[in-house]
Amino acid sequence: AGVTSITLGVLGSAVTVVADSSLLLIMLIGLFIVDPLIAFTTILFFGFLGLALYKIMNVRAHRLGYLNSELAVACNEKIVEVLESYRESVVRNRRDYYSRQIGAIRLRHSDVLAEMQFMPNVSKYVIESGMVVCAVFIAGAQFAMQDARHAVAALSVFLAAGTRIAPAIMRLQQSLIQIRNSMGSAMPTLEVINSLANINKIENKKKCKMF
């Protein structure tokens, strides 16, 4: 599971980050050419919104990923323990005890998984709601400062760009959260890899001293 988190969660999400960043850059360059003021407003608003969401959810995502890995390992250990001492658990009538322990771990694990699945929805609805609020603000400002023709044109440019920029920012923010989440899930695996590397170094040093 840890290797899967590193491969798909970290490396796969990193590819998504690069792709969405390139898309955002191309779209913002085009928007600056068409309307620099709308482009600046869009960058400022969506950039602040995406950064705020990342800062708020960053630590929590890493913690949830680590808990997900720890609880999965704990549950598997309990199941293996029951299977290895099944006769003893039958004789001592401890099957209900193990059942309650495994059930409690699975219940905590389900809470963690539910929160992990819910986190992307927070970003989705916040960014979509933010886009509506920003469109209303831009429309009010444009109609107050410009005539109706220029105001409608500016609002059309923002809506056309925002409907593509907002999803790209949302995917970018979710990919960064996914990387933090996967790094938390992969922590036990990375610790095992580091410990094995240290063991190999110690064994190589011993072999060198023997020779």
C-alpha positions as CSV (number, residue, x, y, z in Angstrom):
1,A,0.0,0.0,0.0
2,G,2.9,2.4,0.8
3,V,4.5,1.7,-2.6
4,T,1.2,2.3,-4.3
5,S,0.8,5.6,-2.5
6,I,4.2,6.7,-3.6
7,T,3.7,5.6,-7.2
8,L,0.1,6.8,-7.8
9,G,-0.5,9.3,-5.0
10,V,2.8,11.2,-5.2
11,L,4.3,10.7,-8.6
12,G,0.9,10.5,-10.4
13,S,-0.3,13.7,-8.6
14,A,3.0,15.4,-9.4
15,V,2.3,14.8,-13.2
16,T,-1.2,16.4,-12.7
17,V,0.4,19.4,-11.0
18,V,2.7,20.0,-13.9
19,A,0.0,19.6,-16.5
20,D,-2.5,21.9,-14.7
21,S,0.2,24.5,-14.0
22,S,1.1,24.6,-17.7
23,L,-2.6,24.9,-18.6
24,L,-3.0,27.8,-16.1
25,L,0.1,29.6,-17.4
26,I,-1.1,29.4,-21.1
27,M,-4.6,30.6,-20.2
28,L,-3.4,33.5,-18.0
29,I,-1.0,34.7,-20.7
30,G,-3.9,34.8,-23.2
31,L,-6.1,36.5,-20.6
32,F,-3.4,39.2,-20.0
33,I,-3.4,39.9,-23.7
34,V,-7.2,40.2,-23.9
35,D,-7.8,42.1,-20.6
36,P,-5.0,42.7,-18.1
37,L,-7.3,44.0,-15.4
38,I,-9.5,40.9,-15.5
39,A,-6.4,38.7,-15.6
40,F,-4.9,40.4,-12.5
41,T,-8.2,40.1,-10.6
42,T,-8.6,36.5,-11.6
43,I,-5.0,35.6,-10.5
44,L,-5.4,37.5,-7.2
45,F,-8.7,36.0,-6.3
46,F,-8.3,32.4,-7.3
47,G,-4.6,32.3,-6.2
48,F,-5.6,33.5,-2.7
49,L,-8.5,31.1,-2.6
50,G,-6.4,28.1,-3.6
51,L,-3.5,29.0,-1.3
52,A,-5.9,29.4,1.6
53,L,-7.5,26.1,1.0
54,Y,-4.1,24.4,0.7
55,K,-2.9,25.9,4.0
56,I,-6.0,25.0,5.9
57,M,-6.1,21.4,4.6
58,N,-2.4,20.6,4.2
59,V,-1.6,19.4,7.8
60,R,-4.9,17.6,8.1
61,A,-4.4,15.7,4.9
62,H,-0.9,14.5,5.9
63,R,-2.3,13.5,9.3
64,L,-5.2,11.6,7.8
65,G,-2.8,9.8,5.4
66,Y,-0.6,8.7,8.2
67,L,-3.6,7.5,10.3
68,N,-5.0,5.6,7.3
69,S,-1.7,3.7,7.0
70,E,-1.4,3.1,10.7
71,L,-4.9,1.8,11.2
72,A,-4.7,-0.5,8.1
73,V,-1.5,-2.0,9.5
74,A,-3.0,-2.4,13.0
75,C,-6.1,-4.1,11.6
76,N,-4.0,-6.5,9.6
77,E,-1.9,-7.3,12.6
78,K,-4.9,-8.2,14.7
79,I,-6.3,-10.4,12.0
80,V,-3.0,-12.3,11.7
81,E,-2.8,-12.5,15.5
82,V,-6.2,-14.2,15.6
83,L,-5.4,-16.6,12.8
84,E,-2.1,-17.6,14.4
85,S,-3.7,-18.3,17.8
86,Y,-7.1,-19.4,16.8
87,R,-7.2,-22.5,18.9
88,E,-6.1,-20.6,22.0
89,S,-8.7,-17.9,21.4
90,V,-11.4,-20.6,21.1
91,V,-10.3,-22.4,24.3
92,R,-10.0,-19.1,26.2
93,N,-13.2,-17.7,24.7
94,R,-11.4,-14.6,23.4
95,R,-13.0,-14.5,19.9
96,D,-15.5,-11.8,21.0
97,Y,-12.6,-9.8,22.4
98,Y,-10.7,-9.9,19.1
99,S,-13.9,-9.1,17.3
100,R,-14.5,-6.0,19.3
101,Q,-10.9,-4.8,18.9
102,I,-10.9,-5.3,15.1
103,G,-14.4,-3.7,14.9
104,A,-13.1,-0.6,16.8
105,I,-10.1,-0.3,14.6
106,R,-12.2,-0.6,11.4
107,L,-14.7,2.0,12.7
108,R,-11.8,4.5,13.3
109,H,-10.5,3.6,9.9
110,S,-13.8,4.2,8.2
111,D,-14.0,7.6,9.9
112,V,-10.6,8.5,8.5
113,L,-11.5,7.2,5.0
114,A,-14.8,9.1,5.0
115,E,-13.0,12.4,5.9
116,M,-10.3,11.7,3.2
117,Q,-13.1,11.2,0.6
118,F,-14.9,14.4,1.8
119,M,-11.9,16.7,1.6
120,P,-11.9,17.2,-2.2
121,N,-15.6,18.2,-2.1
122,V,-14.7,21.1,0.2
123,S,-12.3,22.5,-2.4
124,K,-14.8,22.0,-5.2
125,Y,-17.7,23.8,-3.6
126,V,-15.6,26.6,-2.1
127,I,-14.0,27.4,-5.4
128,E,-17.3,27.2,-7.3
129,S,-19.0,29.5,-4.8
130,G,-16.0,31.8,-4.9
131,M,-16.3,32.0,-8.7
132,V,-19.9,33.1,-8.4
133,V,-19.1,35.7,-5.8
134,C,-16.2,37.1,-7.9
135,A,-18.4,37.3,-11.0
136,V,-21.0,39.3,-9.0
137,F,-18.2,41.6,-7.7
138,I,-16.7,42.1,-11.2
139,A,-20.2,42.7,-12.7
140,G,-21.0,45.3,-10.1
141,A,-17.6,47.1,-10.5
142,Q,-17.8,47.1,-14.3
143,F,-21.4,48.4,-14.4
144,A,-20.5,51.1,-11.9
145,M,-17.4,52.3,-13.8
146,Q,-18.1,51.4,-17.4
147,D,-21.0,51.5,-19.8
148,A,-23.2,48.4,-20.3
149,R,-21.4,47.3,-23.4
150,H,-17.9,47.3,-21.8
151,A,-19.3,45.8,-18.6
152,V,-20.9,42.9,-20.4
153,A,-17.8,42.3,-22.5
154,A,-15.5,42.2,-19.4
155,L,-17.9,39.9,-17.5
156,S,-18.1,37.6,-20.5
157,V,-14.3,37.4,-20.6
158,F,-14.1,36.6,-16.9
159,L,-16.8,33.9,-17.1
160,A,-15.1,32.3,-20.2
161,A,-11.7,32.3,-18.5
162,G,-13.0,31.5,-15.0
163,T,-14.9,28.4,-16.1
164,R,-11.6,26.9,-17.3
165,I,-9.2,28.5,-14.7
166,A,-11.3,27.5,-11.6
167,P,-11.4,23.7,-12.4
168,A,-7.6,23.8,-13.2
169,I,-6.9,25.5,-9.8
170,M,-9.2,23.1,-8.1
171,R,-7.4,20.1,-9.6
172,L,-4.0,21.7,-8.8
173,Q,-5.0,22.2,-5.2
174,Q,-6.5,18.7,-4.9
175,S,-3.3,17.2,-6.4
176,L,-1.1,19.0,-3.8
177,I,-3.4,17.8,-1.0
178,Q,-3.3,14.2,-2.5
179,I,0.6,14.4,-2.5
180,R,0.5,15.4,1.2
181,N,-2.0,12.6,1.9
182,S,0.0,10.0,0.1
183,M,3.2,11.0,1.8
184,G,1.4,10.5,5.1
185,S,0.2,7.0,4.0
186,A,3.7,6.1,2.7
187,M,5.5,7.2,5.9
188,P,5.7,3.6,7.4
189,T,7.0,2.3,4.0
190,L,9.6,5.0,3.8
191,E,10.7,4.2,7.4
192,V,11.1,0.6,6.5
193,I,13.1,1.5,3.3
194,N,15.4,3.7,5.4
195,S,15.9,1.1,8.1
196,L,16.8,-1.5,5.4
197,A,19.2,0.9,3.8
198,N,20.9,1.5,7.2
199,I,21.1,-2.3,7.8
200,N,22.7,-2.8,4.4
201,K,25.3,-0.1,5.2
202,I,26.1,-1.7,8.6
203,E,26.5,-5.1,6.9
204,N,28.7,-3.7,4.2
205,K,30.9,-2.1,6.8
206,K,31.2,-5.4,8.7
207,K,32.2,-7.2,5.5
208,C,34.9,-4.6,4.8
209,K,36.3,-4.9,8.3
210,M,36.4,-8.7,7.9
211,F,38.4,-8.5,4.7
